């Protein structure tokens, strides 16, 4: 088959040329359409359920709403985790599904489950939504207009900018940061209401009917609204309190470099390109600025710069690696034509692979681009083997045409085996169903596609081009002194094969032990220097927004004194991705480019932590672009007090660990709150509806907003009906609640009103109370070492009954990666063995080839130890990559030896000749692969933290396995051949014994013994 395919291409080159041009065109078109993202889309299907009940405390919502929602969705298939966050008036439940669950089906199942939940009458309808957003905002703009008030800027953002940007392709949502909300406040005097026998609910109903008007008369008309009195007569609304056109009590704020701004953040949808979305948003922003010249929309923060930087750095690394690989080919062959033919394999392998990536829905991200950059040397490998063999035949005196025909036939099986073993390793591994498996998928299938096209190019294009374009250079093939010495070493190794194999087995065992004994530290992902940090800030429970603004101003001032910091954006009143809360804030810190600072982002974060440590009453920590911390444990249980105590004790013990810093326990502290518990049975008997009760309580506490709107100018302004004074149990008790009979009753006779202590918020995880303990990694610490140290803490070995401690998402993914690594290696080895058995038609020869695999693991671990890198996700991907590519050396040696022995050459002579003939292409391809990966290993630019460890591991494994396989594979081949011969002799002896009969026993003509 190898002969026919290559020979057909040589005899009829046009089909191969047309095929190559078509694949190049498909790949080029696909490349332009592939989305550019930072990481692969590894987000599992997520569905959120949000229920609001204005005025309800977290404790009330937990018992009346959250638990019911959780119980309802618990039976939905495919759930991984259920988390809930409860704050004043808001219950948010997030259901995270396994990766293999269909999002549409998950959404429908949750929606159906929630429909059956019996919620309080005052609660809103559950809002069930698919979470299609990815991480935090990718780009943030500020609306700036001299002379415009915050209300005008906020209105412009809400009603102009958001609407126009939501239509942009790839935008999931647009969130306003800071700003204010204009509203008309009607503040009622509770004593006046009591004297007139009016209820707040009656005023609210009349208000809904009367709100209207236009222009400045709207407010006056509202003030003049007549309210019917229960005892007869009417009263003007203005006589019941005060009416003013103002702004709602701010719950959030934003500052950029110390100045107040109204900003908005763009969140991209799943599957969309960061770079493309940012570009489309900028284009739409420019259109808005042209349409509204009085407003300036200035970009103040973006994560796309790092994504684009990673993309640019990966392409630069690829071109550098490709150039080095081609130079290596030239240095070995010293033939420009042969080098050019080998180099053509690169575009013919990589560009068509973009077409496969687009079909599979991949993006150009840190992982897939890593596959492109690290595969540079591998992709030219097949062509090198082909062209080197053709050149060798030409130097024997053959013509280019004849050399191409014969050399392609001779090396064909080896080339096919080399490529198919790489594909056999990665294709099964790519279908791992966990989070880590999604990284393997994009890397593995991209590599597999490139190698497949590389094989096609090596079989169709390289021999054809060599046949028509190579010219004899007059040089003769003659062995060098180094090759002759290596041949003698191989001969010694074969003659002393059992000693050599014993040494190889020891190295094999050490290689396996290097993985299983955790010789190197373990980590999930290397910490990357993205040029920005997210600083989360939390104040004590009784803090108000003014406290948050004051503290963040202090923090911002201190941050901007550091020369490494370019800008500081404060997002006050919320901590994405959680629910808004006035005592929390997020600060986005942008640093100057990496080339202009000495410290890494992680070192800067440690320095910033020391700068802020003396600010009293403030907790702070850094989170990533998804709002998570590097180290996190979740304490869960049914007893809230036991959970809080365990979390506090765990935090105390973790603070003594040298590998972590800034340990924070997110135990929800209590605060004083007004608690109103209606007696619903009594209210029903007295003719008071739940709606009337809820509306009265809402007006008395936070005010009822949105039920009525007032037109002023061209705006529809919401009207908030509230009490004039702050809620007080004595005043609330005398508020009237209307009955069905038209009378009213005091609220105090229908509900228990008291001031109690309650949690400021409630977190739940998998239907239990939860508290988290999180920390930052000290610079250079590996997550695996930290997890091991945490597991050894006394509190985790003596947990209270009913309390458990769960790992964070990263630690969970790291455990999955570790457990899946063994399965991945096993599956890869089995697939490689099957492929080799089919190709070589032998059960024993592939064992010789597989013998070289463990030798590469030791080299990878050695490289990690020398460079001080942990065993992380990119390294494990690299080790799997090694499993595919290091078989190349053994395949070339075994294939040549087997062919020579078939032609009658003695085994030792065949092995020595195989070593001498194949040493140059083996060393040549290894050096080319190392050269191709060298730019990634040395690493400059964005994303180097991810690329470098993998390249280092692969280079170490390649160098060690090449050196060892050149020595041990011939010896192991001889041992396996001894085994084969022994088995043949045993089988022959067994057959001879079975066929032996005494001479006195005669046989019939049919072959059966005569009786």
Residue pairs with C-beta under 8 A, 6 or more apart in sequence:
1 412
2 408
2 409
2 412
2 413
2 415
2 416
2 459
3 408
3 409
3 412
5 412
5 459
5 460
6 404
6 405
6 408
6 409
6 412
6 459
6 460
6 463
6 464
7 405
7 408
7 409
9 15
9 16
9 459
9 460
9 461
9 463
9 464
10 401
10 404
10 405
10 408
10 463
10 464
10 467
13 464
13 468
16 460
16 461
16 464
17 461
19 460
20 348
20 457
20 460
20 461
23 348
23 351
23 352
23 355
23 453
24 347
24 348
24 351
24 352
26 352
26 355
27 350
27 351
27 352
27 353
27 354
27 355
28 351
28 354
29 355
30 354
30 355
30 357
30 358
31 351
31 354
33 358
34 273
34 354
34 357
34 358
34 362
34 363
34 364
35 271
35 272
35 273
35 274
35 275
35 276
35 363
35 364
36 273
36 274
36 275
36 276
36 307
36 308
36 311
36 363
36 364
36 365
37 273
37 274
37 307
37 363
37 364
37 365
38 274
38 303
38 306
38 307
38 310
38 365
38 366
38 625
39 365
39 366
39 367
40 362
40 363
40 365
40 367
40 368
40 438
40 439
40 441
40 442
41 134
41 270
41 271
41 363
41 438
42 99
42 435
42 438
42 439
43 134
43 270
44 80
44 96
44 97
44 98
44 99
44 101
44 435
45 96
45 97
45 99
45 101
45 102
45 103
45 106
45 107
45 130
46 94
46 95
46 96
46 97
46 130
46 131
47 94
47 95
47 97
47 103
47 106
47 107
47 110
47 128
47 129
47 130
47 131
48 92
48 93
48 94
48 95
48 127
48 128
48 129
48 131
49 69
49 73
49 92
49 93
49 94
49 95
49 110
49 114
49 126
49 127
49 128
50 90
50 91
50 92
50 93
50 126
50 127
50 129
51 61
51 65
51 69
51 90
51 91
51 119
51 123
51 124
51 126
51 127
52 89
52 90
52 91
52 123
52 124
53 60
53 61
53 64
53 65
53 89
53 91
53 120
53 122
53 123
53 124
54 89
54 122
54 698
54 701
54 702
54 704
55 89
55 122
55 676
55 697
55 698
55 701
55 702
56 64
56 65
56 88
56 89
56 120
56 122
56 123
57 88
57 673
57 675
57 758
58 86
58 87
58 88
58 668
58 758
58 759
58 760
58 761
58 762
59 758
59 759
59 762
61 86
61 89
61 90
61 91
61 762
62 86
62 91
62 762
62 764
64 119
64 120
64 123
65 91
65 119
65 120
65 123
66 84
66 86
66 91
66 93
66 762
66 764
67 767
68 117
68 118
68 119
69 84
69 91
69 93
69 114
69 117
69 126
70 82
70 84
70 93
70 764
70 767
71 767
72 113
72 114
72 116
72 117
73 79
73 82
73 93
73 95
73 110
73 113
73 114
74 82
74 767
75 113
76 95
76 106
76 109
76 110
76 113
77 101
77 109
78 97
78 98
78 100
78 101
78 106
79 95
79 96
79 97
79 98
80 96
80 97
80 98
81 95
81 96
81 765
81 766
82 93
82 94
82 95
82 96
82 764
82 765
82 766
82 767
83 93
83 94
83 96
83 763
83 764
83 765
83 766
83 770
84 91
84 92
84 93
84 94
84 762
84 763
84 764
84 765
85 92
85 94
85 578
85 579
85 761
85 762
85 763
85 764
86 92
86 761
86 762
86 763
86 764
87 579
87 580
87 581
87 760
87 761
87 762
89 702
90 579
92 579
94 131
95 106
95 110
97 103
97 106
98 433
99 433
99 434
99 435
99 437
99 438
100 433
103 130
107 128
107 130
110 128
111 128
114 126
114 128
117 126
119 126
120 690
120 694
121 690
121 691
121 694
122 690
122 691
122 693
122 694
122 697
122 698
132 172
132 269
132 270
133 172
133 173
133 267
133 268
133 269
133 270
134 172
134 267
134 268
134 269
134 270
134 272
135 267
135 625
135 626
135 627
136 265
136 267
136 303
136 534
136 576
136 577
136 625
136 626
136 627
137 175
137 265
137 266
137 267
137 301
137 303
138 266
138 267
138 268
138 274
138 277
138 278
138 302
138 303
138 304
138 307
139 265
139 266
139 278
139 281
139 299
139 301
139 302
139 303
139 304
140 177
140 263
140 264
140 265
140 266
140 299
140 300
140 301
140 302
140 569
140 588
141 263
141 264
141 266
141 285
141 297
141 298
141 299
141 300
142 254
142 256
142 261
142 262
142 263
142 297
142 298
142 300
143 153
143 156
143 157
143 161
143 261
143 262
143 263
143 264
143 295
143 296
143 297
144 261
144 295
144 296
144 297
144 298
145 152
145 153
145 156
145 294
145 295
145 296
148 156
148 294
148 295
150 179
150 180
150 247
150 260
150 262
151 180
151 182
151 247
153 179
153 262
153 295
154 176
154 179
154 180
154 181
154 182
154 262
155 182
155 715
156 292
156 295
157 176
157 179
157 262
157 264
158 176
158 179
160 288
160 292
161 174
161 264
161 288
161 297
162 174
162 176
162 264
164 284
164 287
164 288
165 171
165 174
165 264
165 266
165 281
165 284
165 285
166 173
166 174
168 277
168 280
168 281
168 284
169 272
169 277
169 280
170 268
170 269
170 272
170 273
170 276
170 277
170 280
171 266
171 267
171 268
171 269
171 272
171 277
171 280
171 281
172 267
172 268
172 269
172 270
172 272
173 267
174 264
174 265
174 266
174 267
175 264
175 265
175 267
176 262
176 263
176 264
177 252
177 254
177 262
177 263
177 264
177 265
177 571
178 252
178 253
178 254
178 255
178 260
178 261
178 262
178 263
178 571
178 572
179 252
179 254
179 262
180 247
180 248
180 250
181 247
181 248
181 718
182 245
182 246
182 247
182 248
182 715
182 717
183 246
183 247
183 248
183 705
183 717
183 718
183 719
183 720
184 219
184 222
184 243
184 244
184 245
184 246
184 710
184 712
184 717
184 718
184 719
184 720
185 242
185 243
185 244
185 246
185 703
185 719
185 720
185 722
186 207
186 222
186 237
186 241
186 242
186 243
186 719
186 720
186 721
186 722
187 241
187 242
187 243
187 722
187 723
187 724
188 200
188 203
188 240
188 241
188 699
188 721
188 722
188 723
188 724
189 240
189 241
189 724
190 700
190 723
190 724
190 725
190 731
190 732
190 734
190 735
191 731
192 239
192 240
192 241
193 199
193 200
193 203
193 240
193 735
193 736
194 734
194 735
194 736
196 229
196 235
196 240
197 229
197 230
197 231
197 736
197 744
198 227
198 229
198 230
198 235
198 240
198 736
198 744
199 692
199 696
199 735
199 736
199 737
199 738
199 744
200 695
200 696
200 699
200 700
200 721
200 723
200 735
200 736
201 692
201 695
201 696
201 699
201 737
201 738
202 227
202 228
202 230
202 738
202 744
203 227
203 237
203 240
203 721
204 695
204 699
204 704
204 707
204 708
204 721
206 225
206 227
206 228
206 237
207 222
207 225
207 237
207 707
207 708
207 719
207 721
208 707
208 708
210 221
210 222
210 225
210 237
211 222
211 708
211 709
211 710
211 719
212 218
212 221
212 710
212 711
213 219
213 220
213 221
213 222
213 710
213 711
214 711
214 712
214 713
215 712
215 713
216 712
218 710
218 711
218 712
219 243
219 245
219 710
219 712
222 237
222 243
222 710
222 719
223 236
223 237
223 238
223 243
224 236
224 237
224 238
225 236
225 237
226 234
226 235
226 236
226 237
227 234
227 235
227 236
227 237
227 240
228 234
229 235
230 742
230 743
230 744
237 243
241 724
242 724
245 712
245 717
248 705
248 720
250 545
250 573
251 545
251 573
251 580
251 582
252 545
252 571
252 572
252 573
252 574
252 580
253 260
253 545
253 548
253 549
253 570
253 572
253 573
254 260
254 261
254 262
254 263
254 569
254 570
254 571
254 572
255 261
255 552
255 553
255 556
255 569
255 570
255 572
256 263
256 300
256 567
256 568
256 569
256 570
257 556
257 560
257 567
257 568
258 553
258 556
258 557
258 560
258 568
261 300
263 300
263 569
263 571
265 301
266 277
266 278
266 281
268 274
268 277
271 361
271 363
273 363
274 303
274 304
274 307
274 308
275 304
275 307
275 308
275 311
278 302
278 304
282 299
285 297
288 295
288 297
289 295
289 296
289 297
300 567
300 569
301 532
301 567
301 569
301 588
301 590
303 530
303 532
303 625
305 531
306 530
306 531
306 532
306 942
309 941
309 942
309 943
310 366
310 369
310 941
310 942
310 943
311 364
311 369
312 941
312 942
313 940
313 941
313 942
313 943
313 944
314 366
314 369
314 370
314 372
314 373
314 943
314 947
315 369
316 935
316 941
317 373
317 935
317 936
317 939
317 941
317 947
318 369
318 372
318 373
318 376
320 935
321 373
321 374
321 376
321 377
321 931
321 932
321 933
321 934
321 935
321 936
322 343
322 346
322 376
322 380
322 932
324 931
324 932
324 934
324 935
325 346
325 376
325 377
325 380
325 928
325 929
325 931
325 932
326 339
326 342
326 343
326 346
326 380
327 931
328 924
328 927
328 928
328 931
329 338
329 339
329 342
329 343
329 380
329 384
329 387
329 924
329 928
330 336
330 339
332 388
332 920
332 924
332 927
333 339
333 342
333 387
333 388
333 391
335 391
335 470
335 473
337 469
337 470
337 471
338 387
338 390
338 391
338 466
338 470
341 383
341 387
341 462
341 465
341 466
341 469
341 470
342 380
342 383
342 384
342 387
342 462
343 380
343 383
344 383
344 457
344 461
344 462
344 465
345 379
345 380
345 382
345 383
345 454
345 457
345 458
345 461
345 462
346 376
346 379
346 380
348 453
348 454
348 456
348 457
348 461
349 375
349 379
349 450
349 451
349 453
349 454
349 457
350 372
350 375
350 379
350 450
350 453
352 449
352 453
353 372
353 446
353 449
353 450
353 453
356 445
356 446
356 449
357 368
357 445
357 446
357 449
360 445
362 368
362 442
362 445
362 446
363 442
365 442
366 943
366 946
366 947
367 439
367 442
367 443
367 877
367 946
368 442
368 443
368 446
369 943
370 443
370 874
370 936
370 946
370 947
370 950
371 442
371 443
371 444
371 446
371 447
371 450
372 446
372 450
373 933
373 935
373 936
373 947
374 878
374 881
374 932
374 933
374 936
374 947
374 950
374 951
374 954
375 446
375 447
375 450
375 451
375 932
376 929
376 932
376 933
377 925
377 928
377 929
377 930
377 931
377 932
377 933
378 422
378 447
378 450
378 451
378 454
378 885
378 929
378 932
379 450
379 451
379 454
380 454
380 928
380 932
381 418
381 454
381 885
381 888
381 925
381 928
381 929
382 415
382 418
382 419
382 454
382 455
382 457
382 458
382 462
383 454
383 457
383 458
383 462
384 921
384 924
384 925
384 928
385 411
385 414
385 415
385 418
385 458
385 892
385 921
385 925
386 407
386 408
386 411
386 415
386 458
386 462
386 463
386 466
387 462
387 466
388 920
388 921
388 924
389 407
389 408
389 410
389 411
389 921
390 400
390 403
390 404
390 407
390 408
390 463
390 466
390 470
391 403
391 470
392 407
392 477
392 917
393 402
393 403
393 406
393 407
394 400
394 403
394 470
394 472
395 473
395 475
395 476
395 477
396 403
396 476
396 477
397 476
398 406
399 472
400 466
400 467
400 468
400 469
400 470
400 471
400 472
401 467
401 468
403 466
403 467
403 470
404 463
404 464
404 466
404 467
404 470
405 463
405 467
407 463
408 459
408 463
410 899
412 459
413 839
413 840
413 895
414 891
414 892
414 895
414 896
415 455
415 458
415 459
416 455
416 459
416 839
417 835
417 836
417 839
417 840
417 887
417 891
417 895
418 887
418 888
418 891
418 892
419 451
419 452
419 454
419 455
419 458
420 455
420 835
420 839
421 832
421 835
421 836
421 884
421 887
421 888
421 891
422 447
422 448
422 451
422 881
422 884
422 885
423 448
423 451
423 452
423 884
424 828
424 831
424 832
424 834
424 835
424 884
425 444
425 828
425 831
425 832
425 880
425 881
425 883
425 884
426 440
426 443
426 444
426 445
426 447
426 448
426 828
426 880
426 881
426 884
427 444
427 445
427 448
427 831
428 824
428 827
428 828
428 831
429 437
429 440
429 444
429 824
429 827
429 828
429 880
430 437
430 440
430 441
430 443
430 444
430 445
430 448
431 437
431 441
432 440
432 441
432 820
432 823
432 824
434 813
434 816
434 817
434 820
435 809
435 813
435 816
436 524
436 813
436 816
436 817
436 820
436 873
437 820
439 873
439 877
440 824
440 877
440 880
443 877
444 877
444 880
447 881
447 884
451 884
479 487
479 916
483 916
483 919
483 920
484 916
486 915
486 916
486 919
486 966
487 912
487 913
487 915
487 916
489 967
490 911
490 912
490 915
490 916
490 966
490 967
490 970
491 908
491 911
491 912
493 500
493 967
493 968
493 970
493 971
494 500
494 907
494 908
494 911
494 912
494 970
494 971
494 974
495 908
496 971
497 971
497 972
497 974
497 975
497 978
498 975
500 967
500 968
500 971
500 972
501 968
501 971
501 972
501 975
503 968
504 851
504 855
504 964
504 968
504 971
504 972
507 854
507 855
507 858
507 964
508 851
508 854
508 855
510 858
511 854
511 855
511 856
511 857
511 858
511 861
512 854
512 857
513 519
514 520
514 857
514 858
514 861
515 857
515 861
515 871
518 784
519 861
519 865
520 861
520 864
520 865
520 869
520 870
520 871
521 782
521 784
521 785
521 870
521 871
522 782
522 783
522 784
522 785
522 814
522 818
522 870
522 871
522 872
523 782
523 783
523 784
523 814
523 870
523 871
523 872
523 873
524 783
524 810
524 811
524 813
524 814
524 817
524 872
524 873
525 810
525 872
525 873
525 874
525 946
526 870
526 872
526 874
526 945
526 946
526 949
527 601
527 602
527 630
527 777
527 945
528 601
528 943
528 945
528 946
529 594
529 600
529 601
529 602
529 942
529 945
530 601
530 625
530 942
531 590
531 591
531 593
531 594
531 601
531 942
532 588
532 589
532 590
532 591
532 601
533 588
533 589
533 591
533 601
533 604
533 605
533 608
533 622
534 586
534 587
534 588
534 589
534 622
534 623
534 624
534 625
534 627
535 555
535 586
535 587
535 588
535 589
535 608
535 620
535 621
535 622
536 575
536 584
536 585
536 586
536 587
536 620
536 621
536 622
536 623
537 548
537 551
537 552
537 555
537 575
537 584
537 585
537 586
537 587
537 618
537 619
537 620
538 575
538 583
538 584
538 618
538 619
538 620
538 666
539 547
539 548
539 551
539 583
539 584
539 617
539 618
539 619
540 583
540 617
540 669
541 583
541 669
541 670
541 671
541 760
542 671
542 672
543 582
543 583
543 617
544 582
544 583
545 572
545 573
545 582
547 583
548 572
548 573
548 582
548 583
548 584
548 585
549 572
551 585
551 615
551 617
551 618
552 570
552 572
552 585
552 587
554 615
555 570
555 587
555 612
555 615
555 618
555 620
556 568
556 570
556 587
558 611
558 612
559 565
559 568
559 587
559 589
559 608
559 611
560 568
562 604
562 607
562 608
562 611
563 592
563 597
564 591
564 592
564 597
564 599
564 604
565 589
565 590
565 591
565 592
566 590
566 591
566 592
567 589
567 590
568 587
568 588
568 589
568 590
569 587
569 588
569 590
570 585
570 586
570 587
571 585
571 586
571 587
571 588
572 585
573 580
573 581
573 582
573 584
573 585
574 580
574 581
574 584
574 585
574 586
575 581
575 584
575 585
575 586
575 627
576 586
576 627
577 626
577 627
578 584
578 627
579 761
581 760
581 761
583 760
589 608
591 597
591 601
591 604
594 600
597 604
599 607
600 779
602 777
602 779
603 779
605 622
605 776
606 661
606 776
606 778
606 779
609 620
609 661
609 662
609 776
612 618
612 620
619 664
620 662
620 664
621 629
621 662
621 664
621 774
621 775
621 776
622 629
622 662
622 776
623 629
624 630
628 808
628 809
628 810
629 774
629 775
629 776
629 808
630 775
630 776
630 777
630 783
630 810
631 660
631 774
631 775
631 776
631 777
631 783
631 786
631 787
631 790
631 808
631 811
632 772
632 773
632 774
632 775
632 807
632 808
632 809
632 810
632 811
633 650
633 772
633 773
633 774
633 790
633 805
633 806
633 807
633 808
634 765
634 770
634 771
634 772
634 805
634 806
634 807
634 808
635 643
635 646
635 647
635 650
635 770
635 771
635 772
635 773
635 803
635 804
635 805
635 806
636 643
636 765
636 766
636 768
636 769
636 770
636 803
636 804
636 805
636 806
637 643
637 646
637 768
637 769
637 800
637 802
637 803
637 804
638 768
638 769
638 802
639 769
639 800
639 802
639 803
640 759
640 769
642 800
642 802
642 803
643 667
643 768
643 769
643 770
643 771
643 803
644 667
644 668
644 771
645 800
646 771
646 795
646 799
646 800
646 803
646 805
647 665
647 666
647 667
647 771
647 772
647 773
648 665
648 667
649 795
650 665
650 773
650 793
650 795
650 796
650 805
651 663
651 664
651 665
651 773
653 793
653 794
653 795
654 660
654 663
654 773
654 775
654 790
654 793
655 663
657 786
657 789
657 790
658 778
659 777
659 778
659 781
659 785
659 786
659 789
660 775
660 776
660 777
660 778
660 781
660 786
661 775
661 776
661 777
661 778
662 775
662 776
663 773
663 774
663 775
664 773
664 774
664 775
665 771
665 772
665 773
666 763
666 771
666 772
666 773
666 774
667 771
668 759
668 760
668 761
668 762
668 763
668 771
669 759
669 760
670 757
670 758
670 759
670 760
671 757
671 758
671 759
671 760
672 755
672 756
672 757
673 755
673 756
673 757
673 758
674 701
674 727
674 729
674 732
674 753
674 754
674 755
675 752
675 753
675 754
675 755
675 756
675 758
676 697
676 701
676 732
676 747
676 751
676 752
676 753
677 751
677 752
678 693
678 697
678 750
678 751
679 750
679 751
679 752
680 690
680 693
682 750
683 689
683 690
683 693
683 737
683 750
686 739
686 745
686 750
687 739
687 740
687 741
688 737
688 738
688 739
688 740
688 745
688 750
689 740
692 737
692 738
692 739
693 737
693 750
693 751
695 704
696 735
696 736
696 737
696 747
697 747
697 751
698 704
699 721
699 722
699 723
700 723
700 727
700 732
700 735
700 747
701 727
702 722
703 720
703 721
703 722
703 723
704 720
704 721
704 722
705 718
705 719
705 720
705 721
706 718
707 719
707 721
708 718
708 719
708 721
709 716
709 717
709 718
709 719
710 716
710 717
710 718
710 719
711 717
723 731
725 731
729 753
729 754
729 755
732 747
732 748
732 753
733 746
733 747
733 748
733 753
734 746
734 747
734 748
735 746
735 747
736 744
736 745
736 746
736 747
737 744
737 745
737 746
737 747
737 750
738 744
739 745
747 753
762 769
763 769
763 770
763 771
763 772
764 770
765 806
766 806
774 808
777 783
777 786
780 868
782 870
782 872
783 810
783 811
783 814
784 814
784 870
784 871
787 807
787 811
787 814
790 796
796 805
799 805
806 812
807 815
817 873
817 876
821 876
824 880
825 880
825 883
828 880
828 883
828 884
829 850
829 853
829 883
832 846
832 849
832 850
832 853
832 883
832 884
832 887
833 846
833 847
833 850
836 845
836 846
836 849
836 850
836 887
836 891
837 843
837 846
840 846
840 894
840 895
840 898
842 898
844 976
844 977
844 979
844 980
845 894
845 898
845 973
845 976
847 976
848 890
848 894
848 969
848 972
848 973
848 976
849 887
849 890
849 891
849 894
849 969
850 887
850 890
851 890
851 968
851 969
851 972
852 886
852 887
852 889
852 890
852 961
852 964
852 965
852 968
852 969
853 882
853 883
853 886
853 887
853 961
855 886
855 960
855 961
855 964
855 965
855 968
856 879
856 882
856 883
856 886
856 957
856 958
856 960
856 961
857 879
857 882
857 957
858 957
858 960
859 956
859 957
859 958
859 959
859 960
859 961
860 875
860 878
860 879
860 882
860 953
860 954
860 956
860 957
861 871
861 956
862 956
862 960
863 869
863 952
863 953
863 955
863 956
863 957
864 870
864 871
864 875
864 949
864 952
864 953
864 956
866 956
867 952
869 875
869 948
869 949
869 952
869 953
870 949
872 949
874 946
874 947
874 949
874 950
875 949
875 950
875 953
877 950
878 949
878 950
878 951
878 953
878 954
878 957
879 953
879 957
881 950
881 954
882 953
882 954
882 957
882 958
882 961
885 929
885 954
885 958
886 957
886 958
886 961
886 962
886 965
888 922
888 925
889 922
889 926
889 961
889 962
889 965
889 966
889 969
890 965
890 969
892 914
892 918
892 921
892 922
893 911
893 914
893 915
893 918
893 922
893 965
893 966
893 969
893 970
893 973
894 914
894 969
894 973
896 910
896 913
896 914
896 917
896 918
897 907
897 910
897 911
897 913
897 914
897 970
897 973
900 909
900 910
900 913
900 914
901 907
901 910
905 913
907 974
907 977
908 974
911 970
911 973
911 974
912 970
914 970
915 966
915 970
919 966
922 962
922 966
923 962
926 958
926 959
926 962
929 954
929 958
930 955
930 958
930 959
933 951
933 954
933 955
934 951
934 955
936 944
936 947
936 948
936 950
936 951
937 948
937 951
937 952
937 955
938 948
939 945
939 947
939 948
939 951
997 1003
997 1009
1001 1009
1001 1010
1002 1009
1002 1010
1003 1009
1003 1010
1004 1010
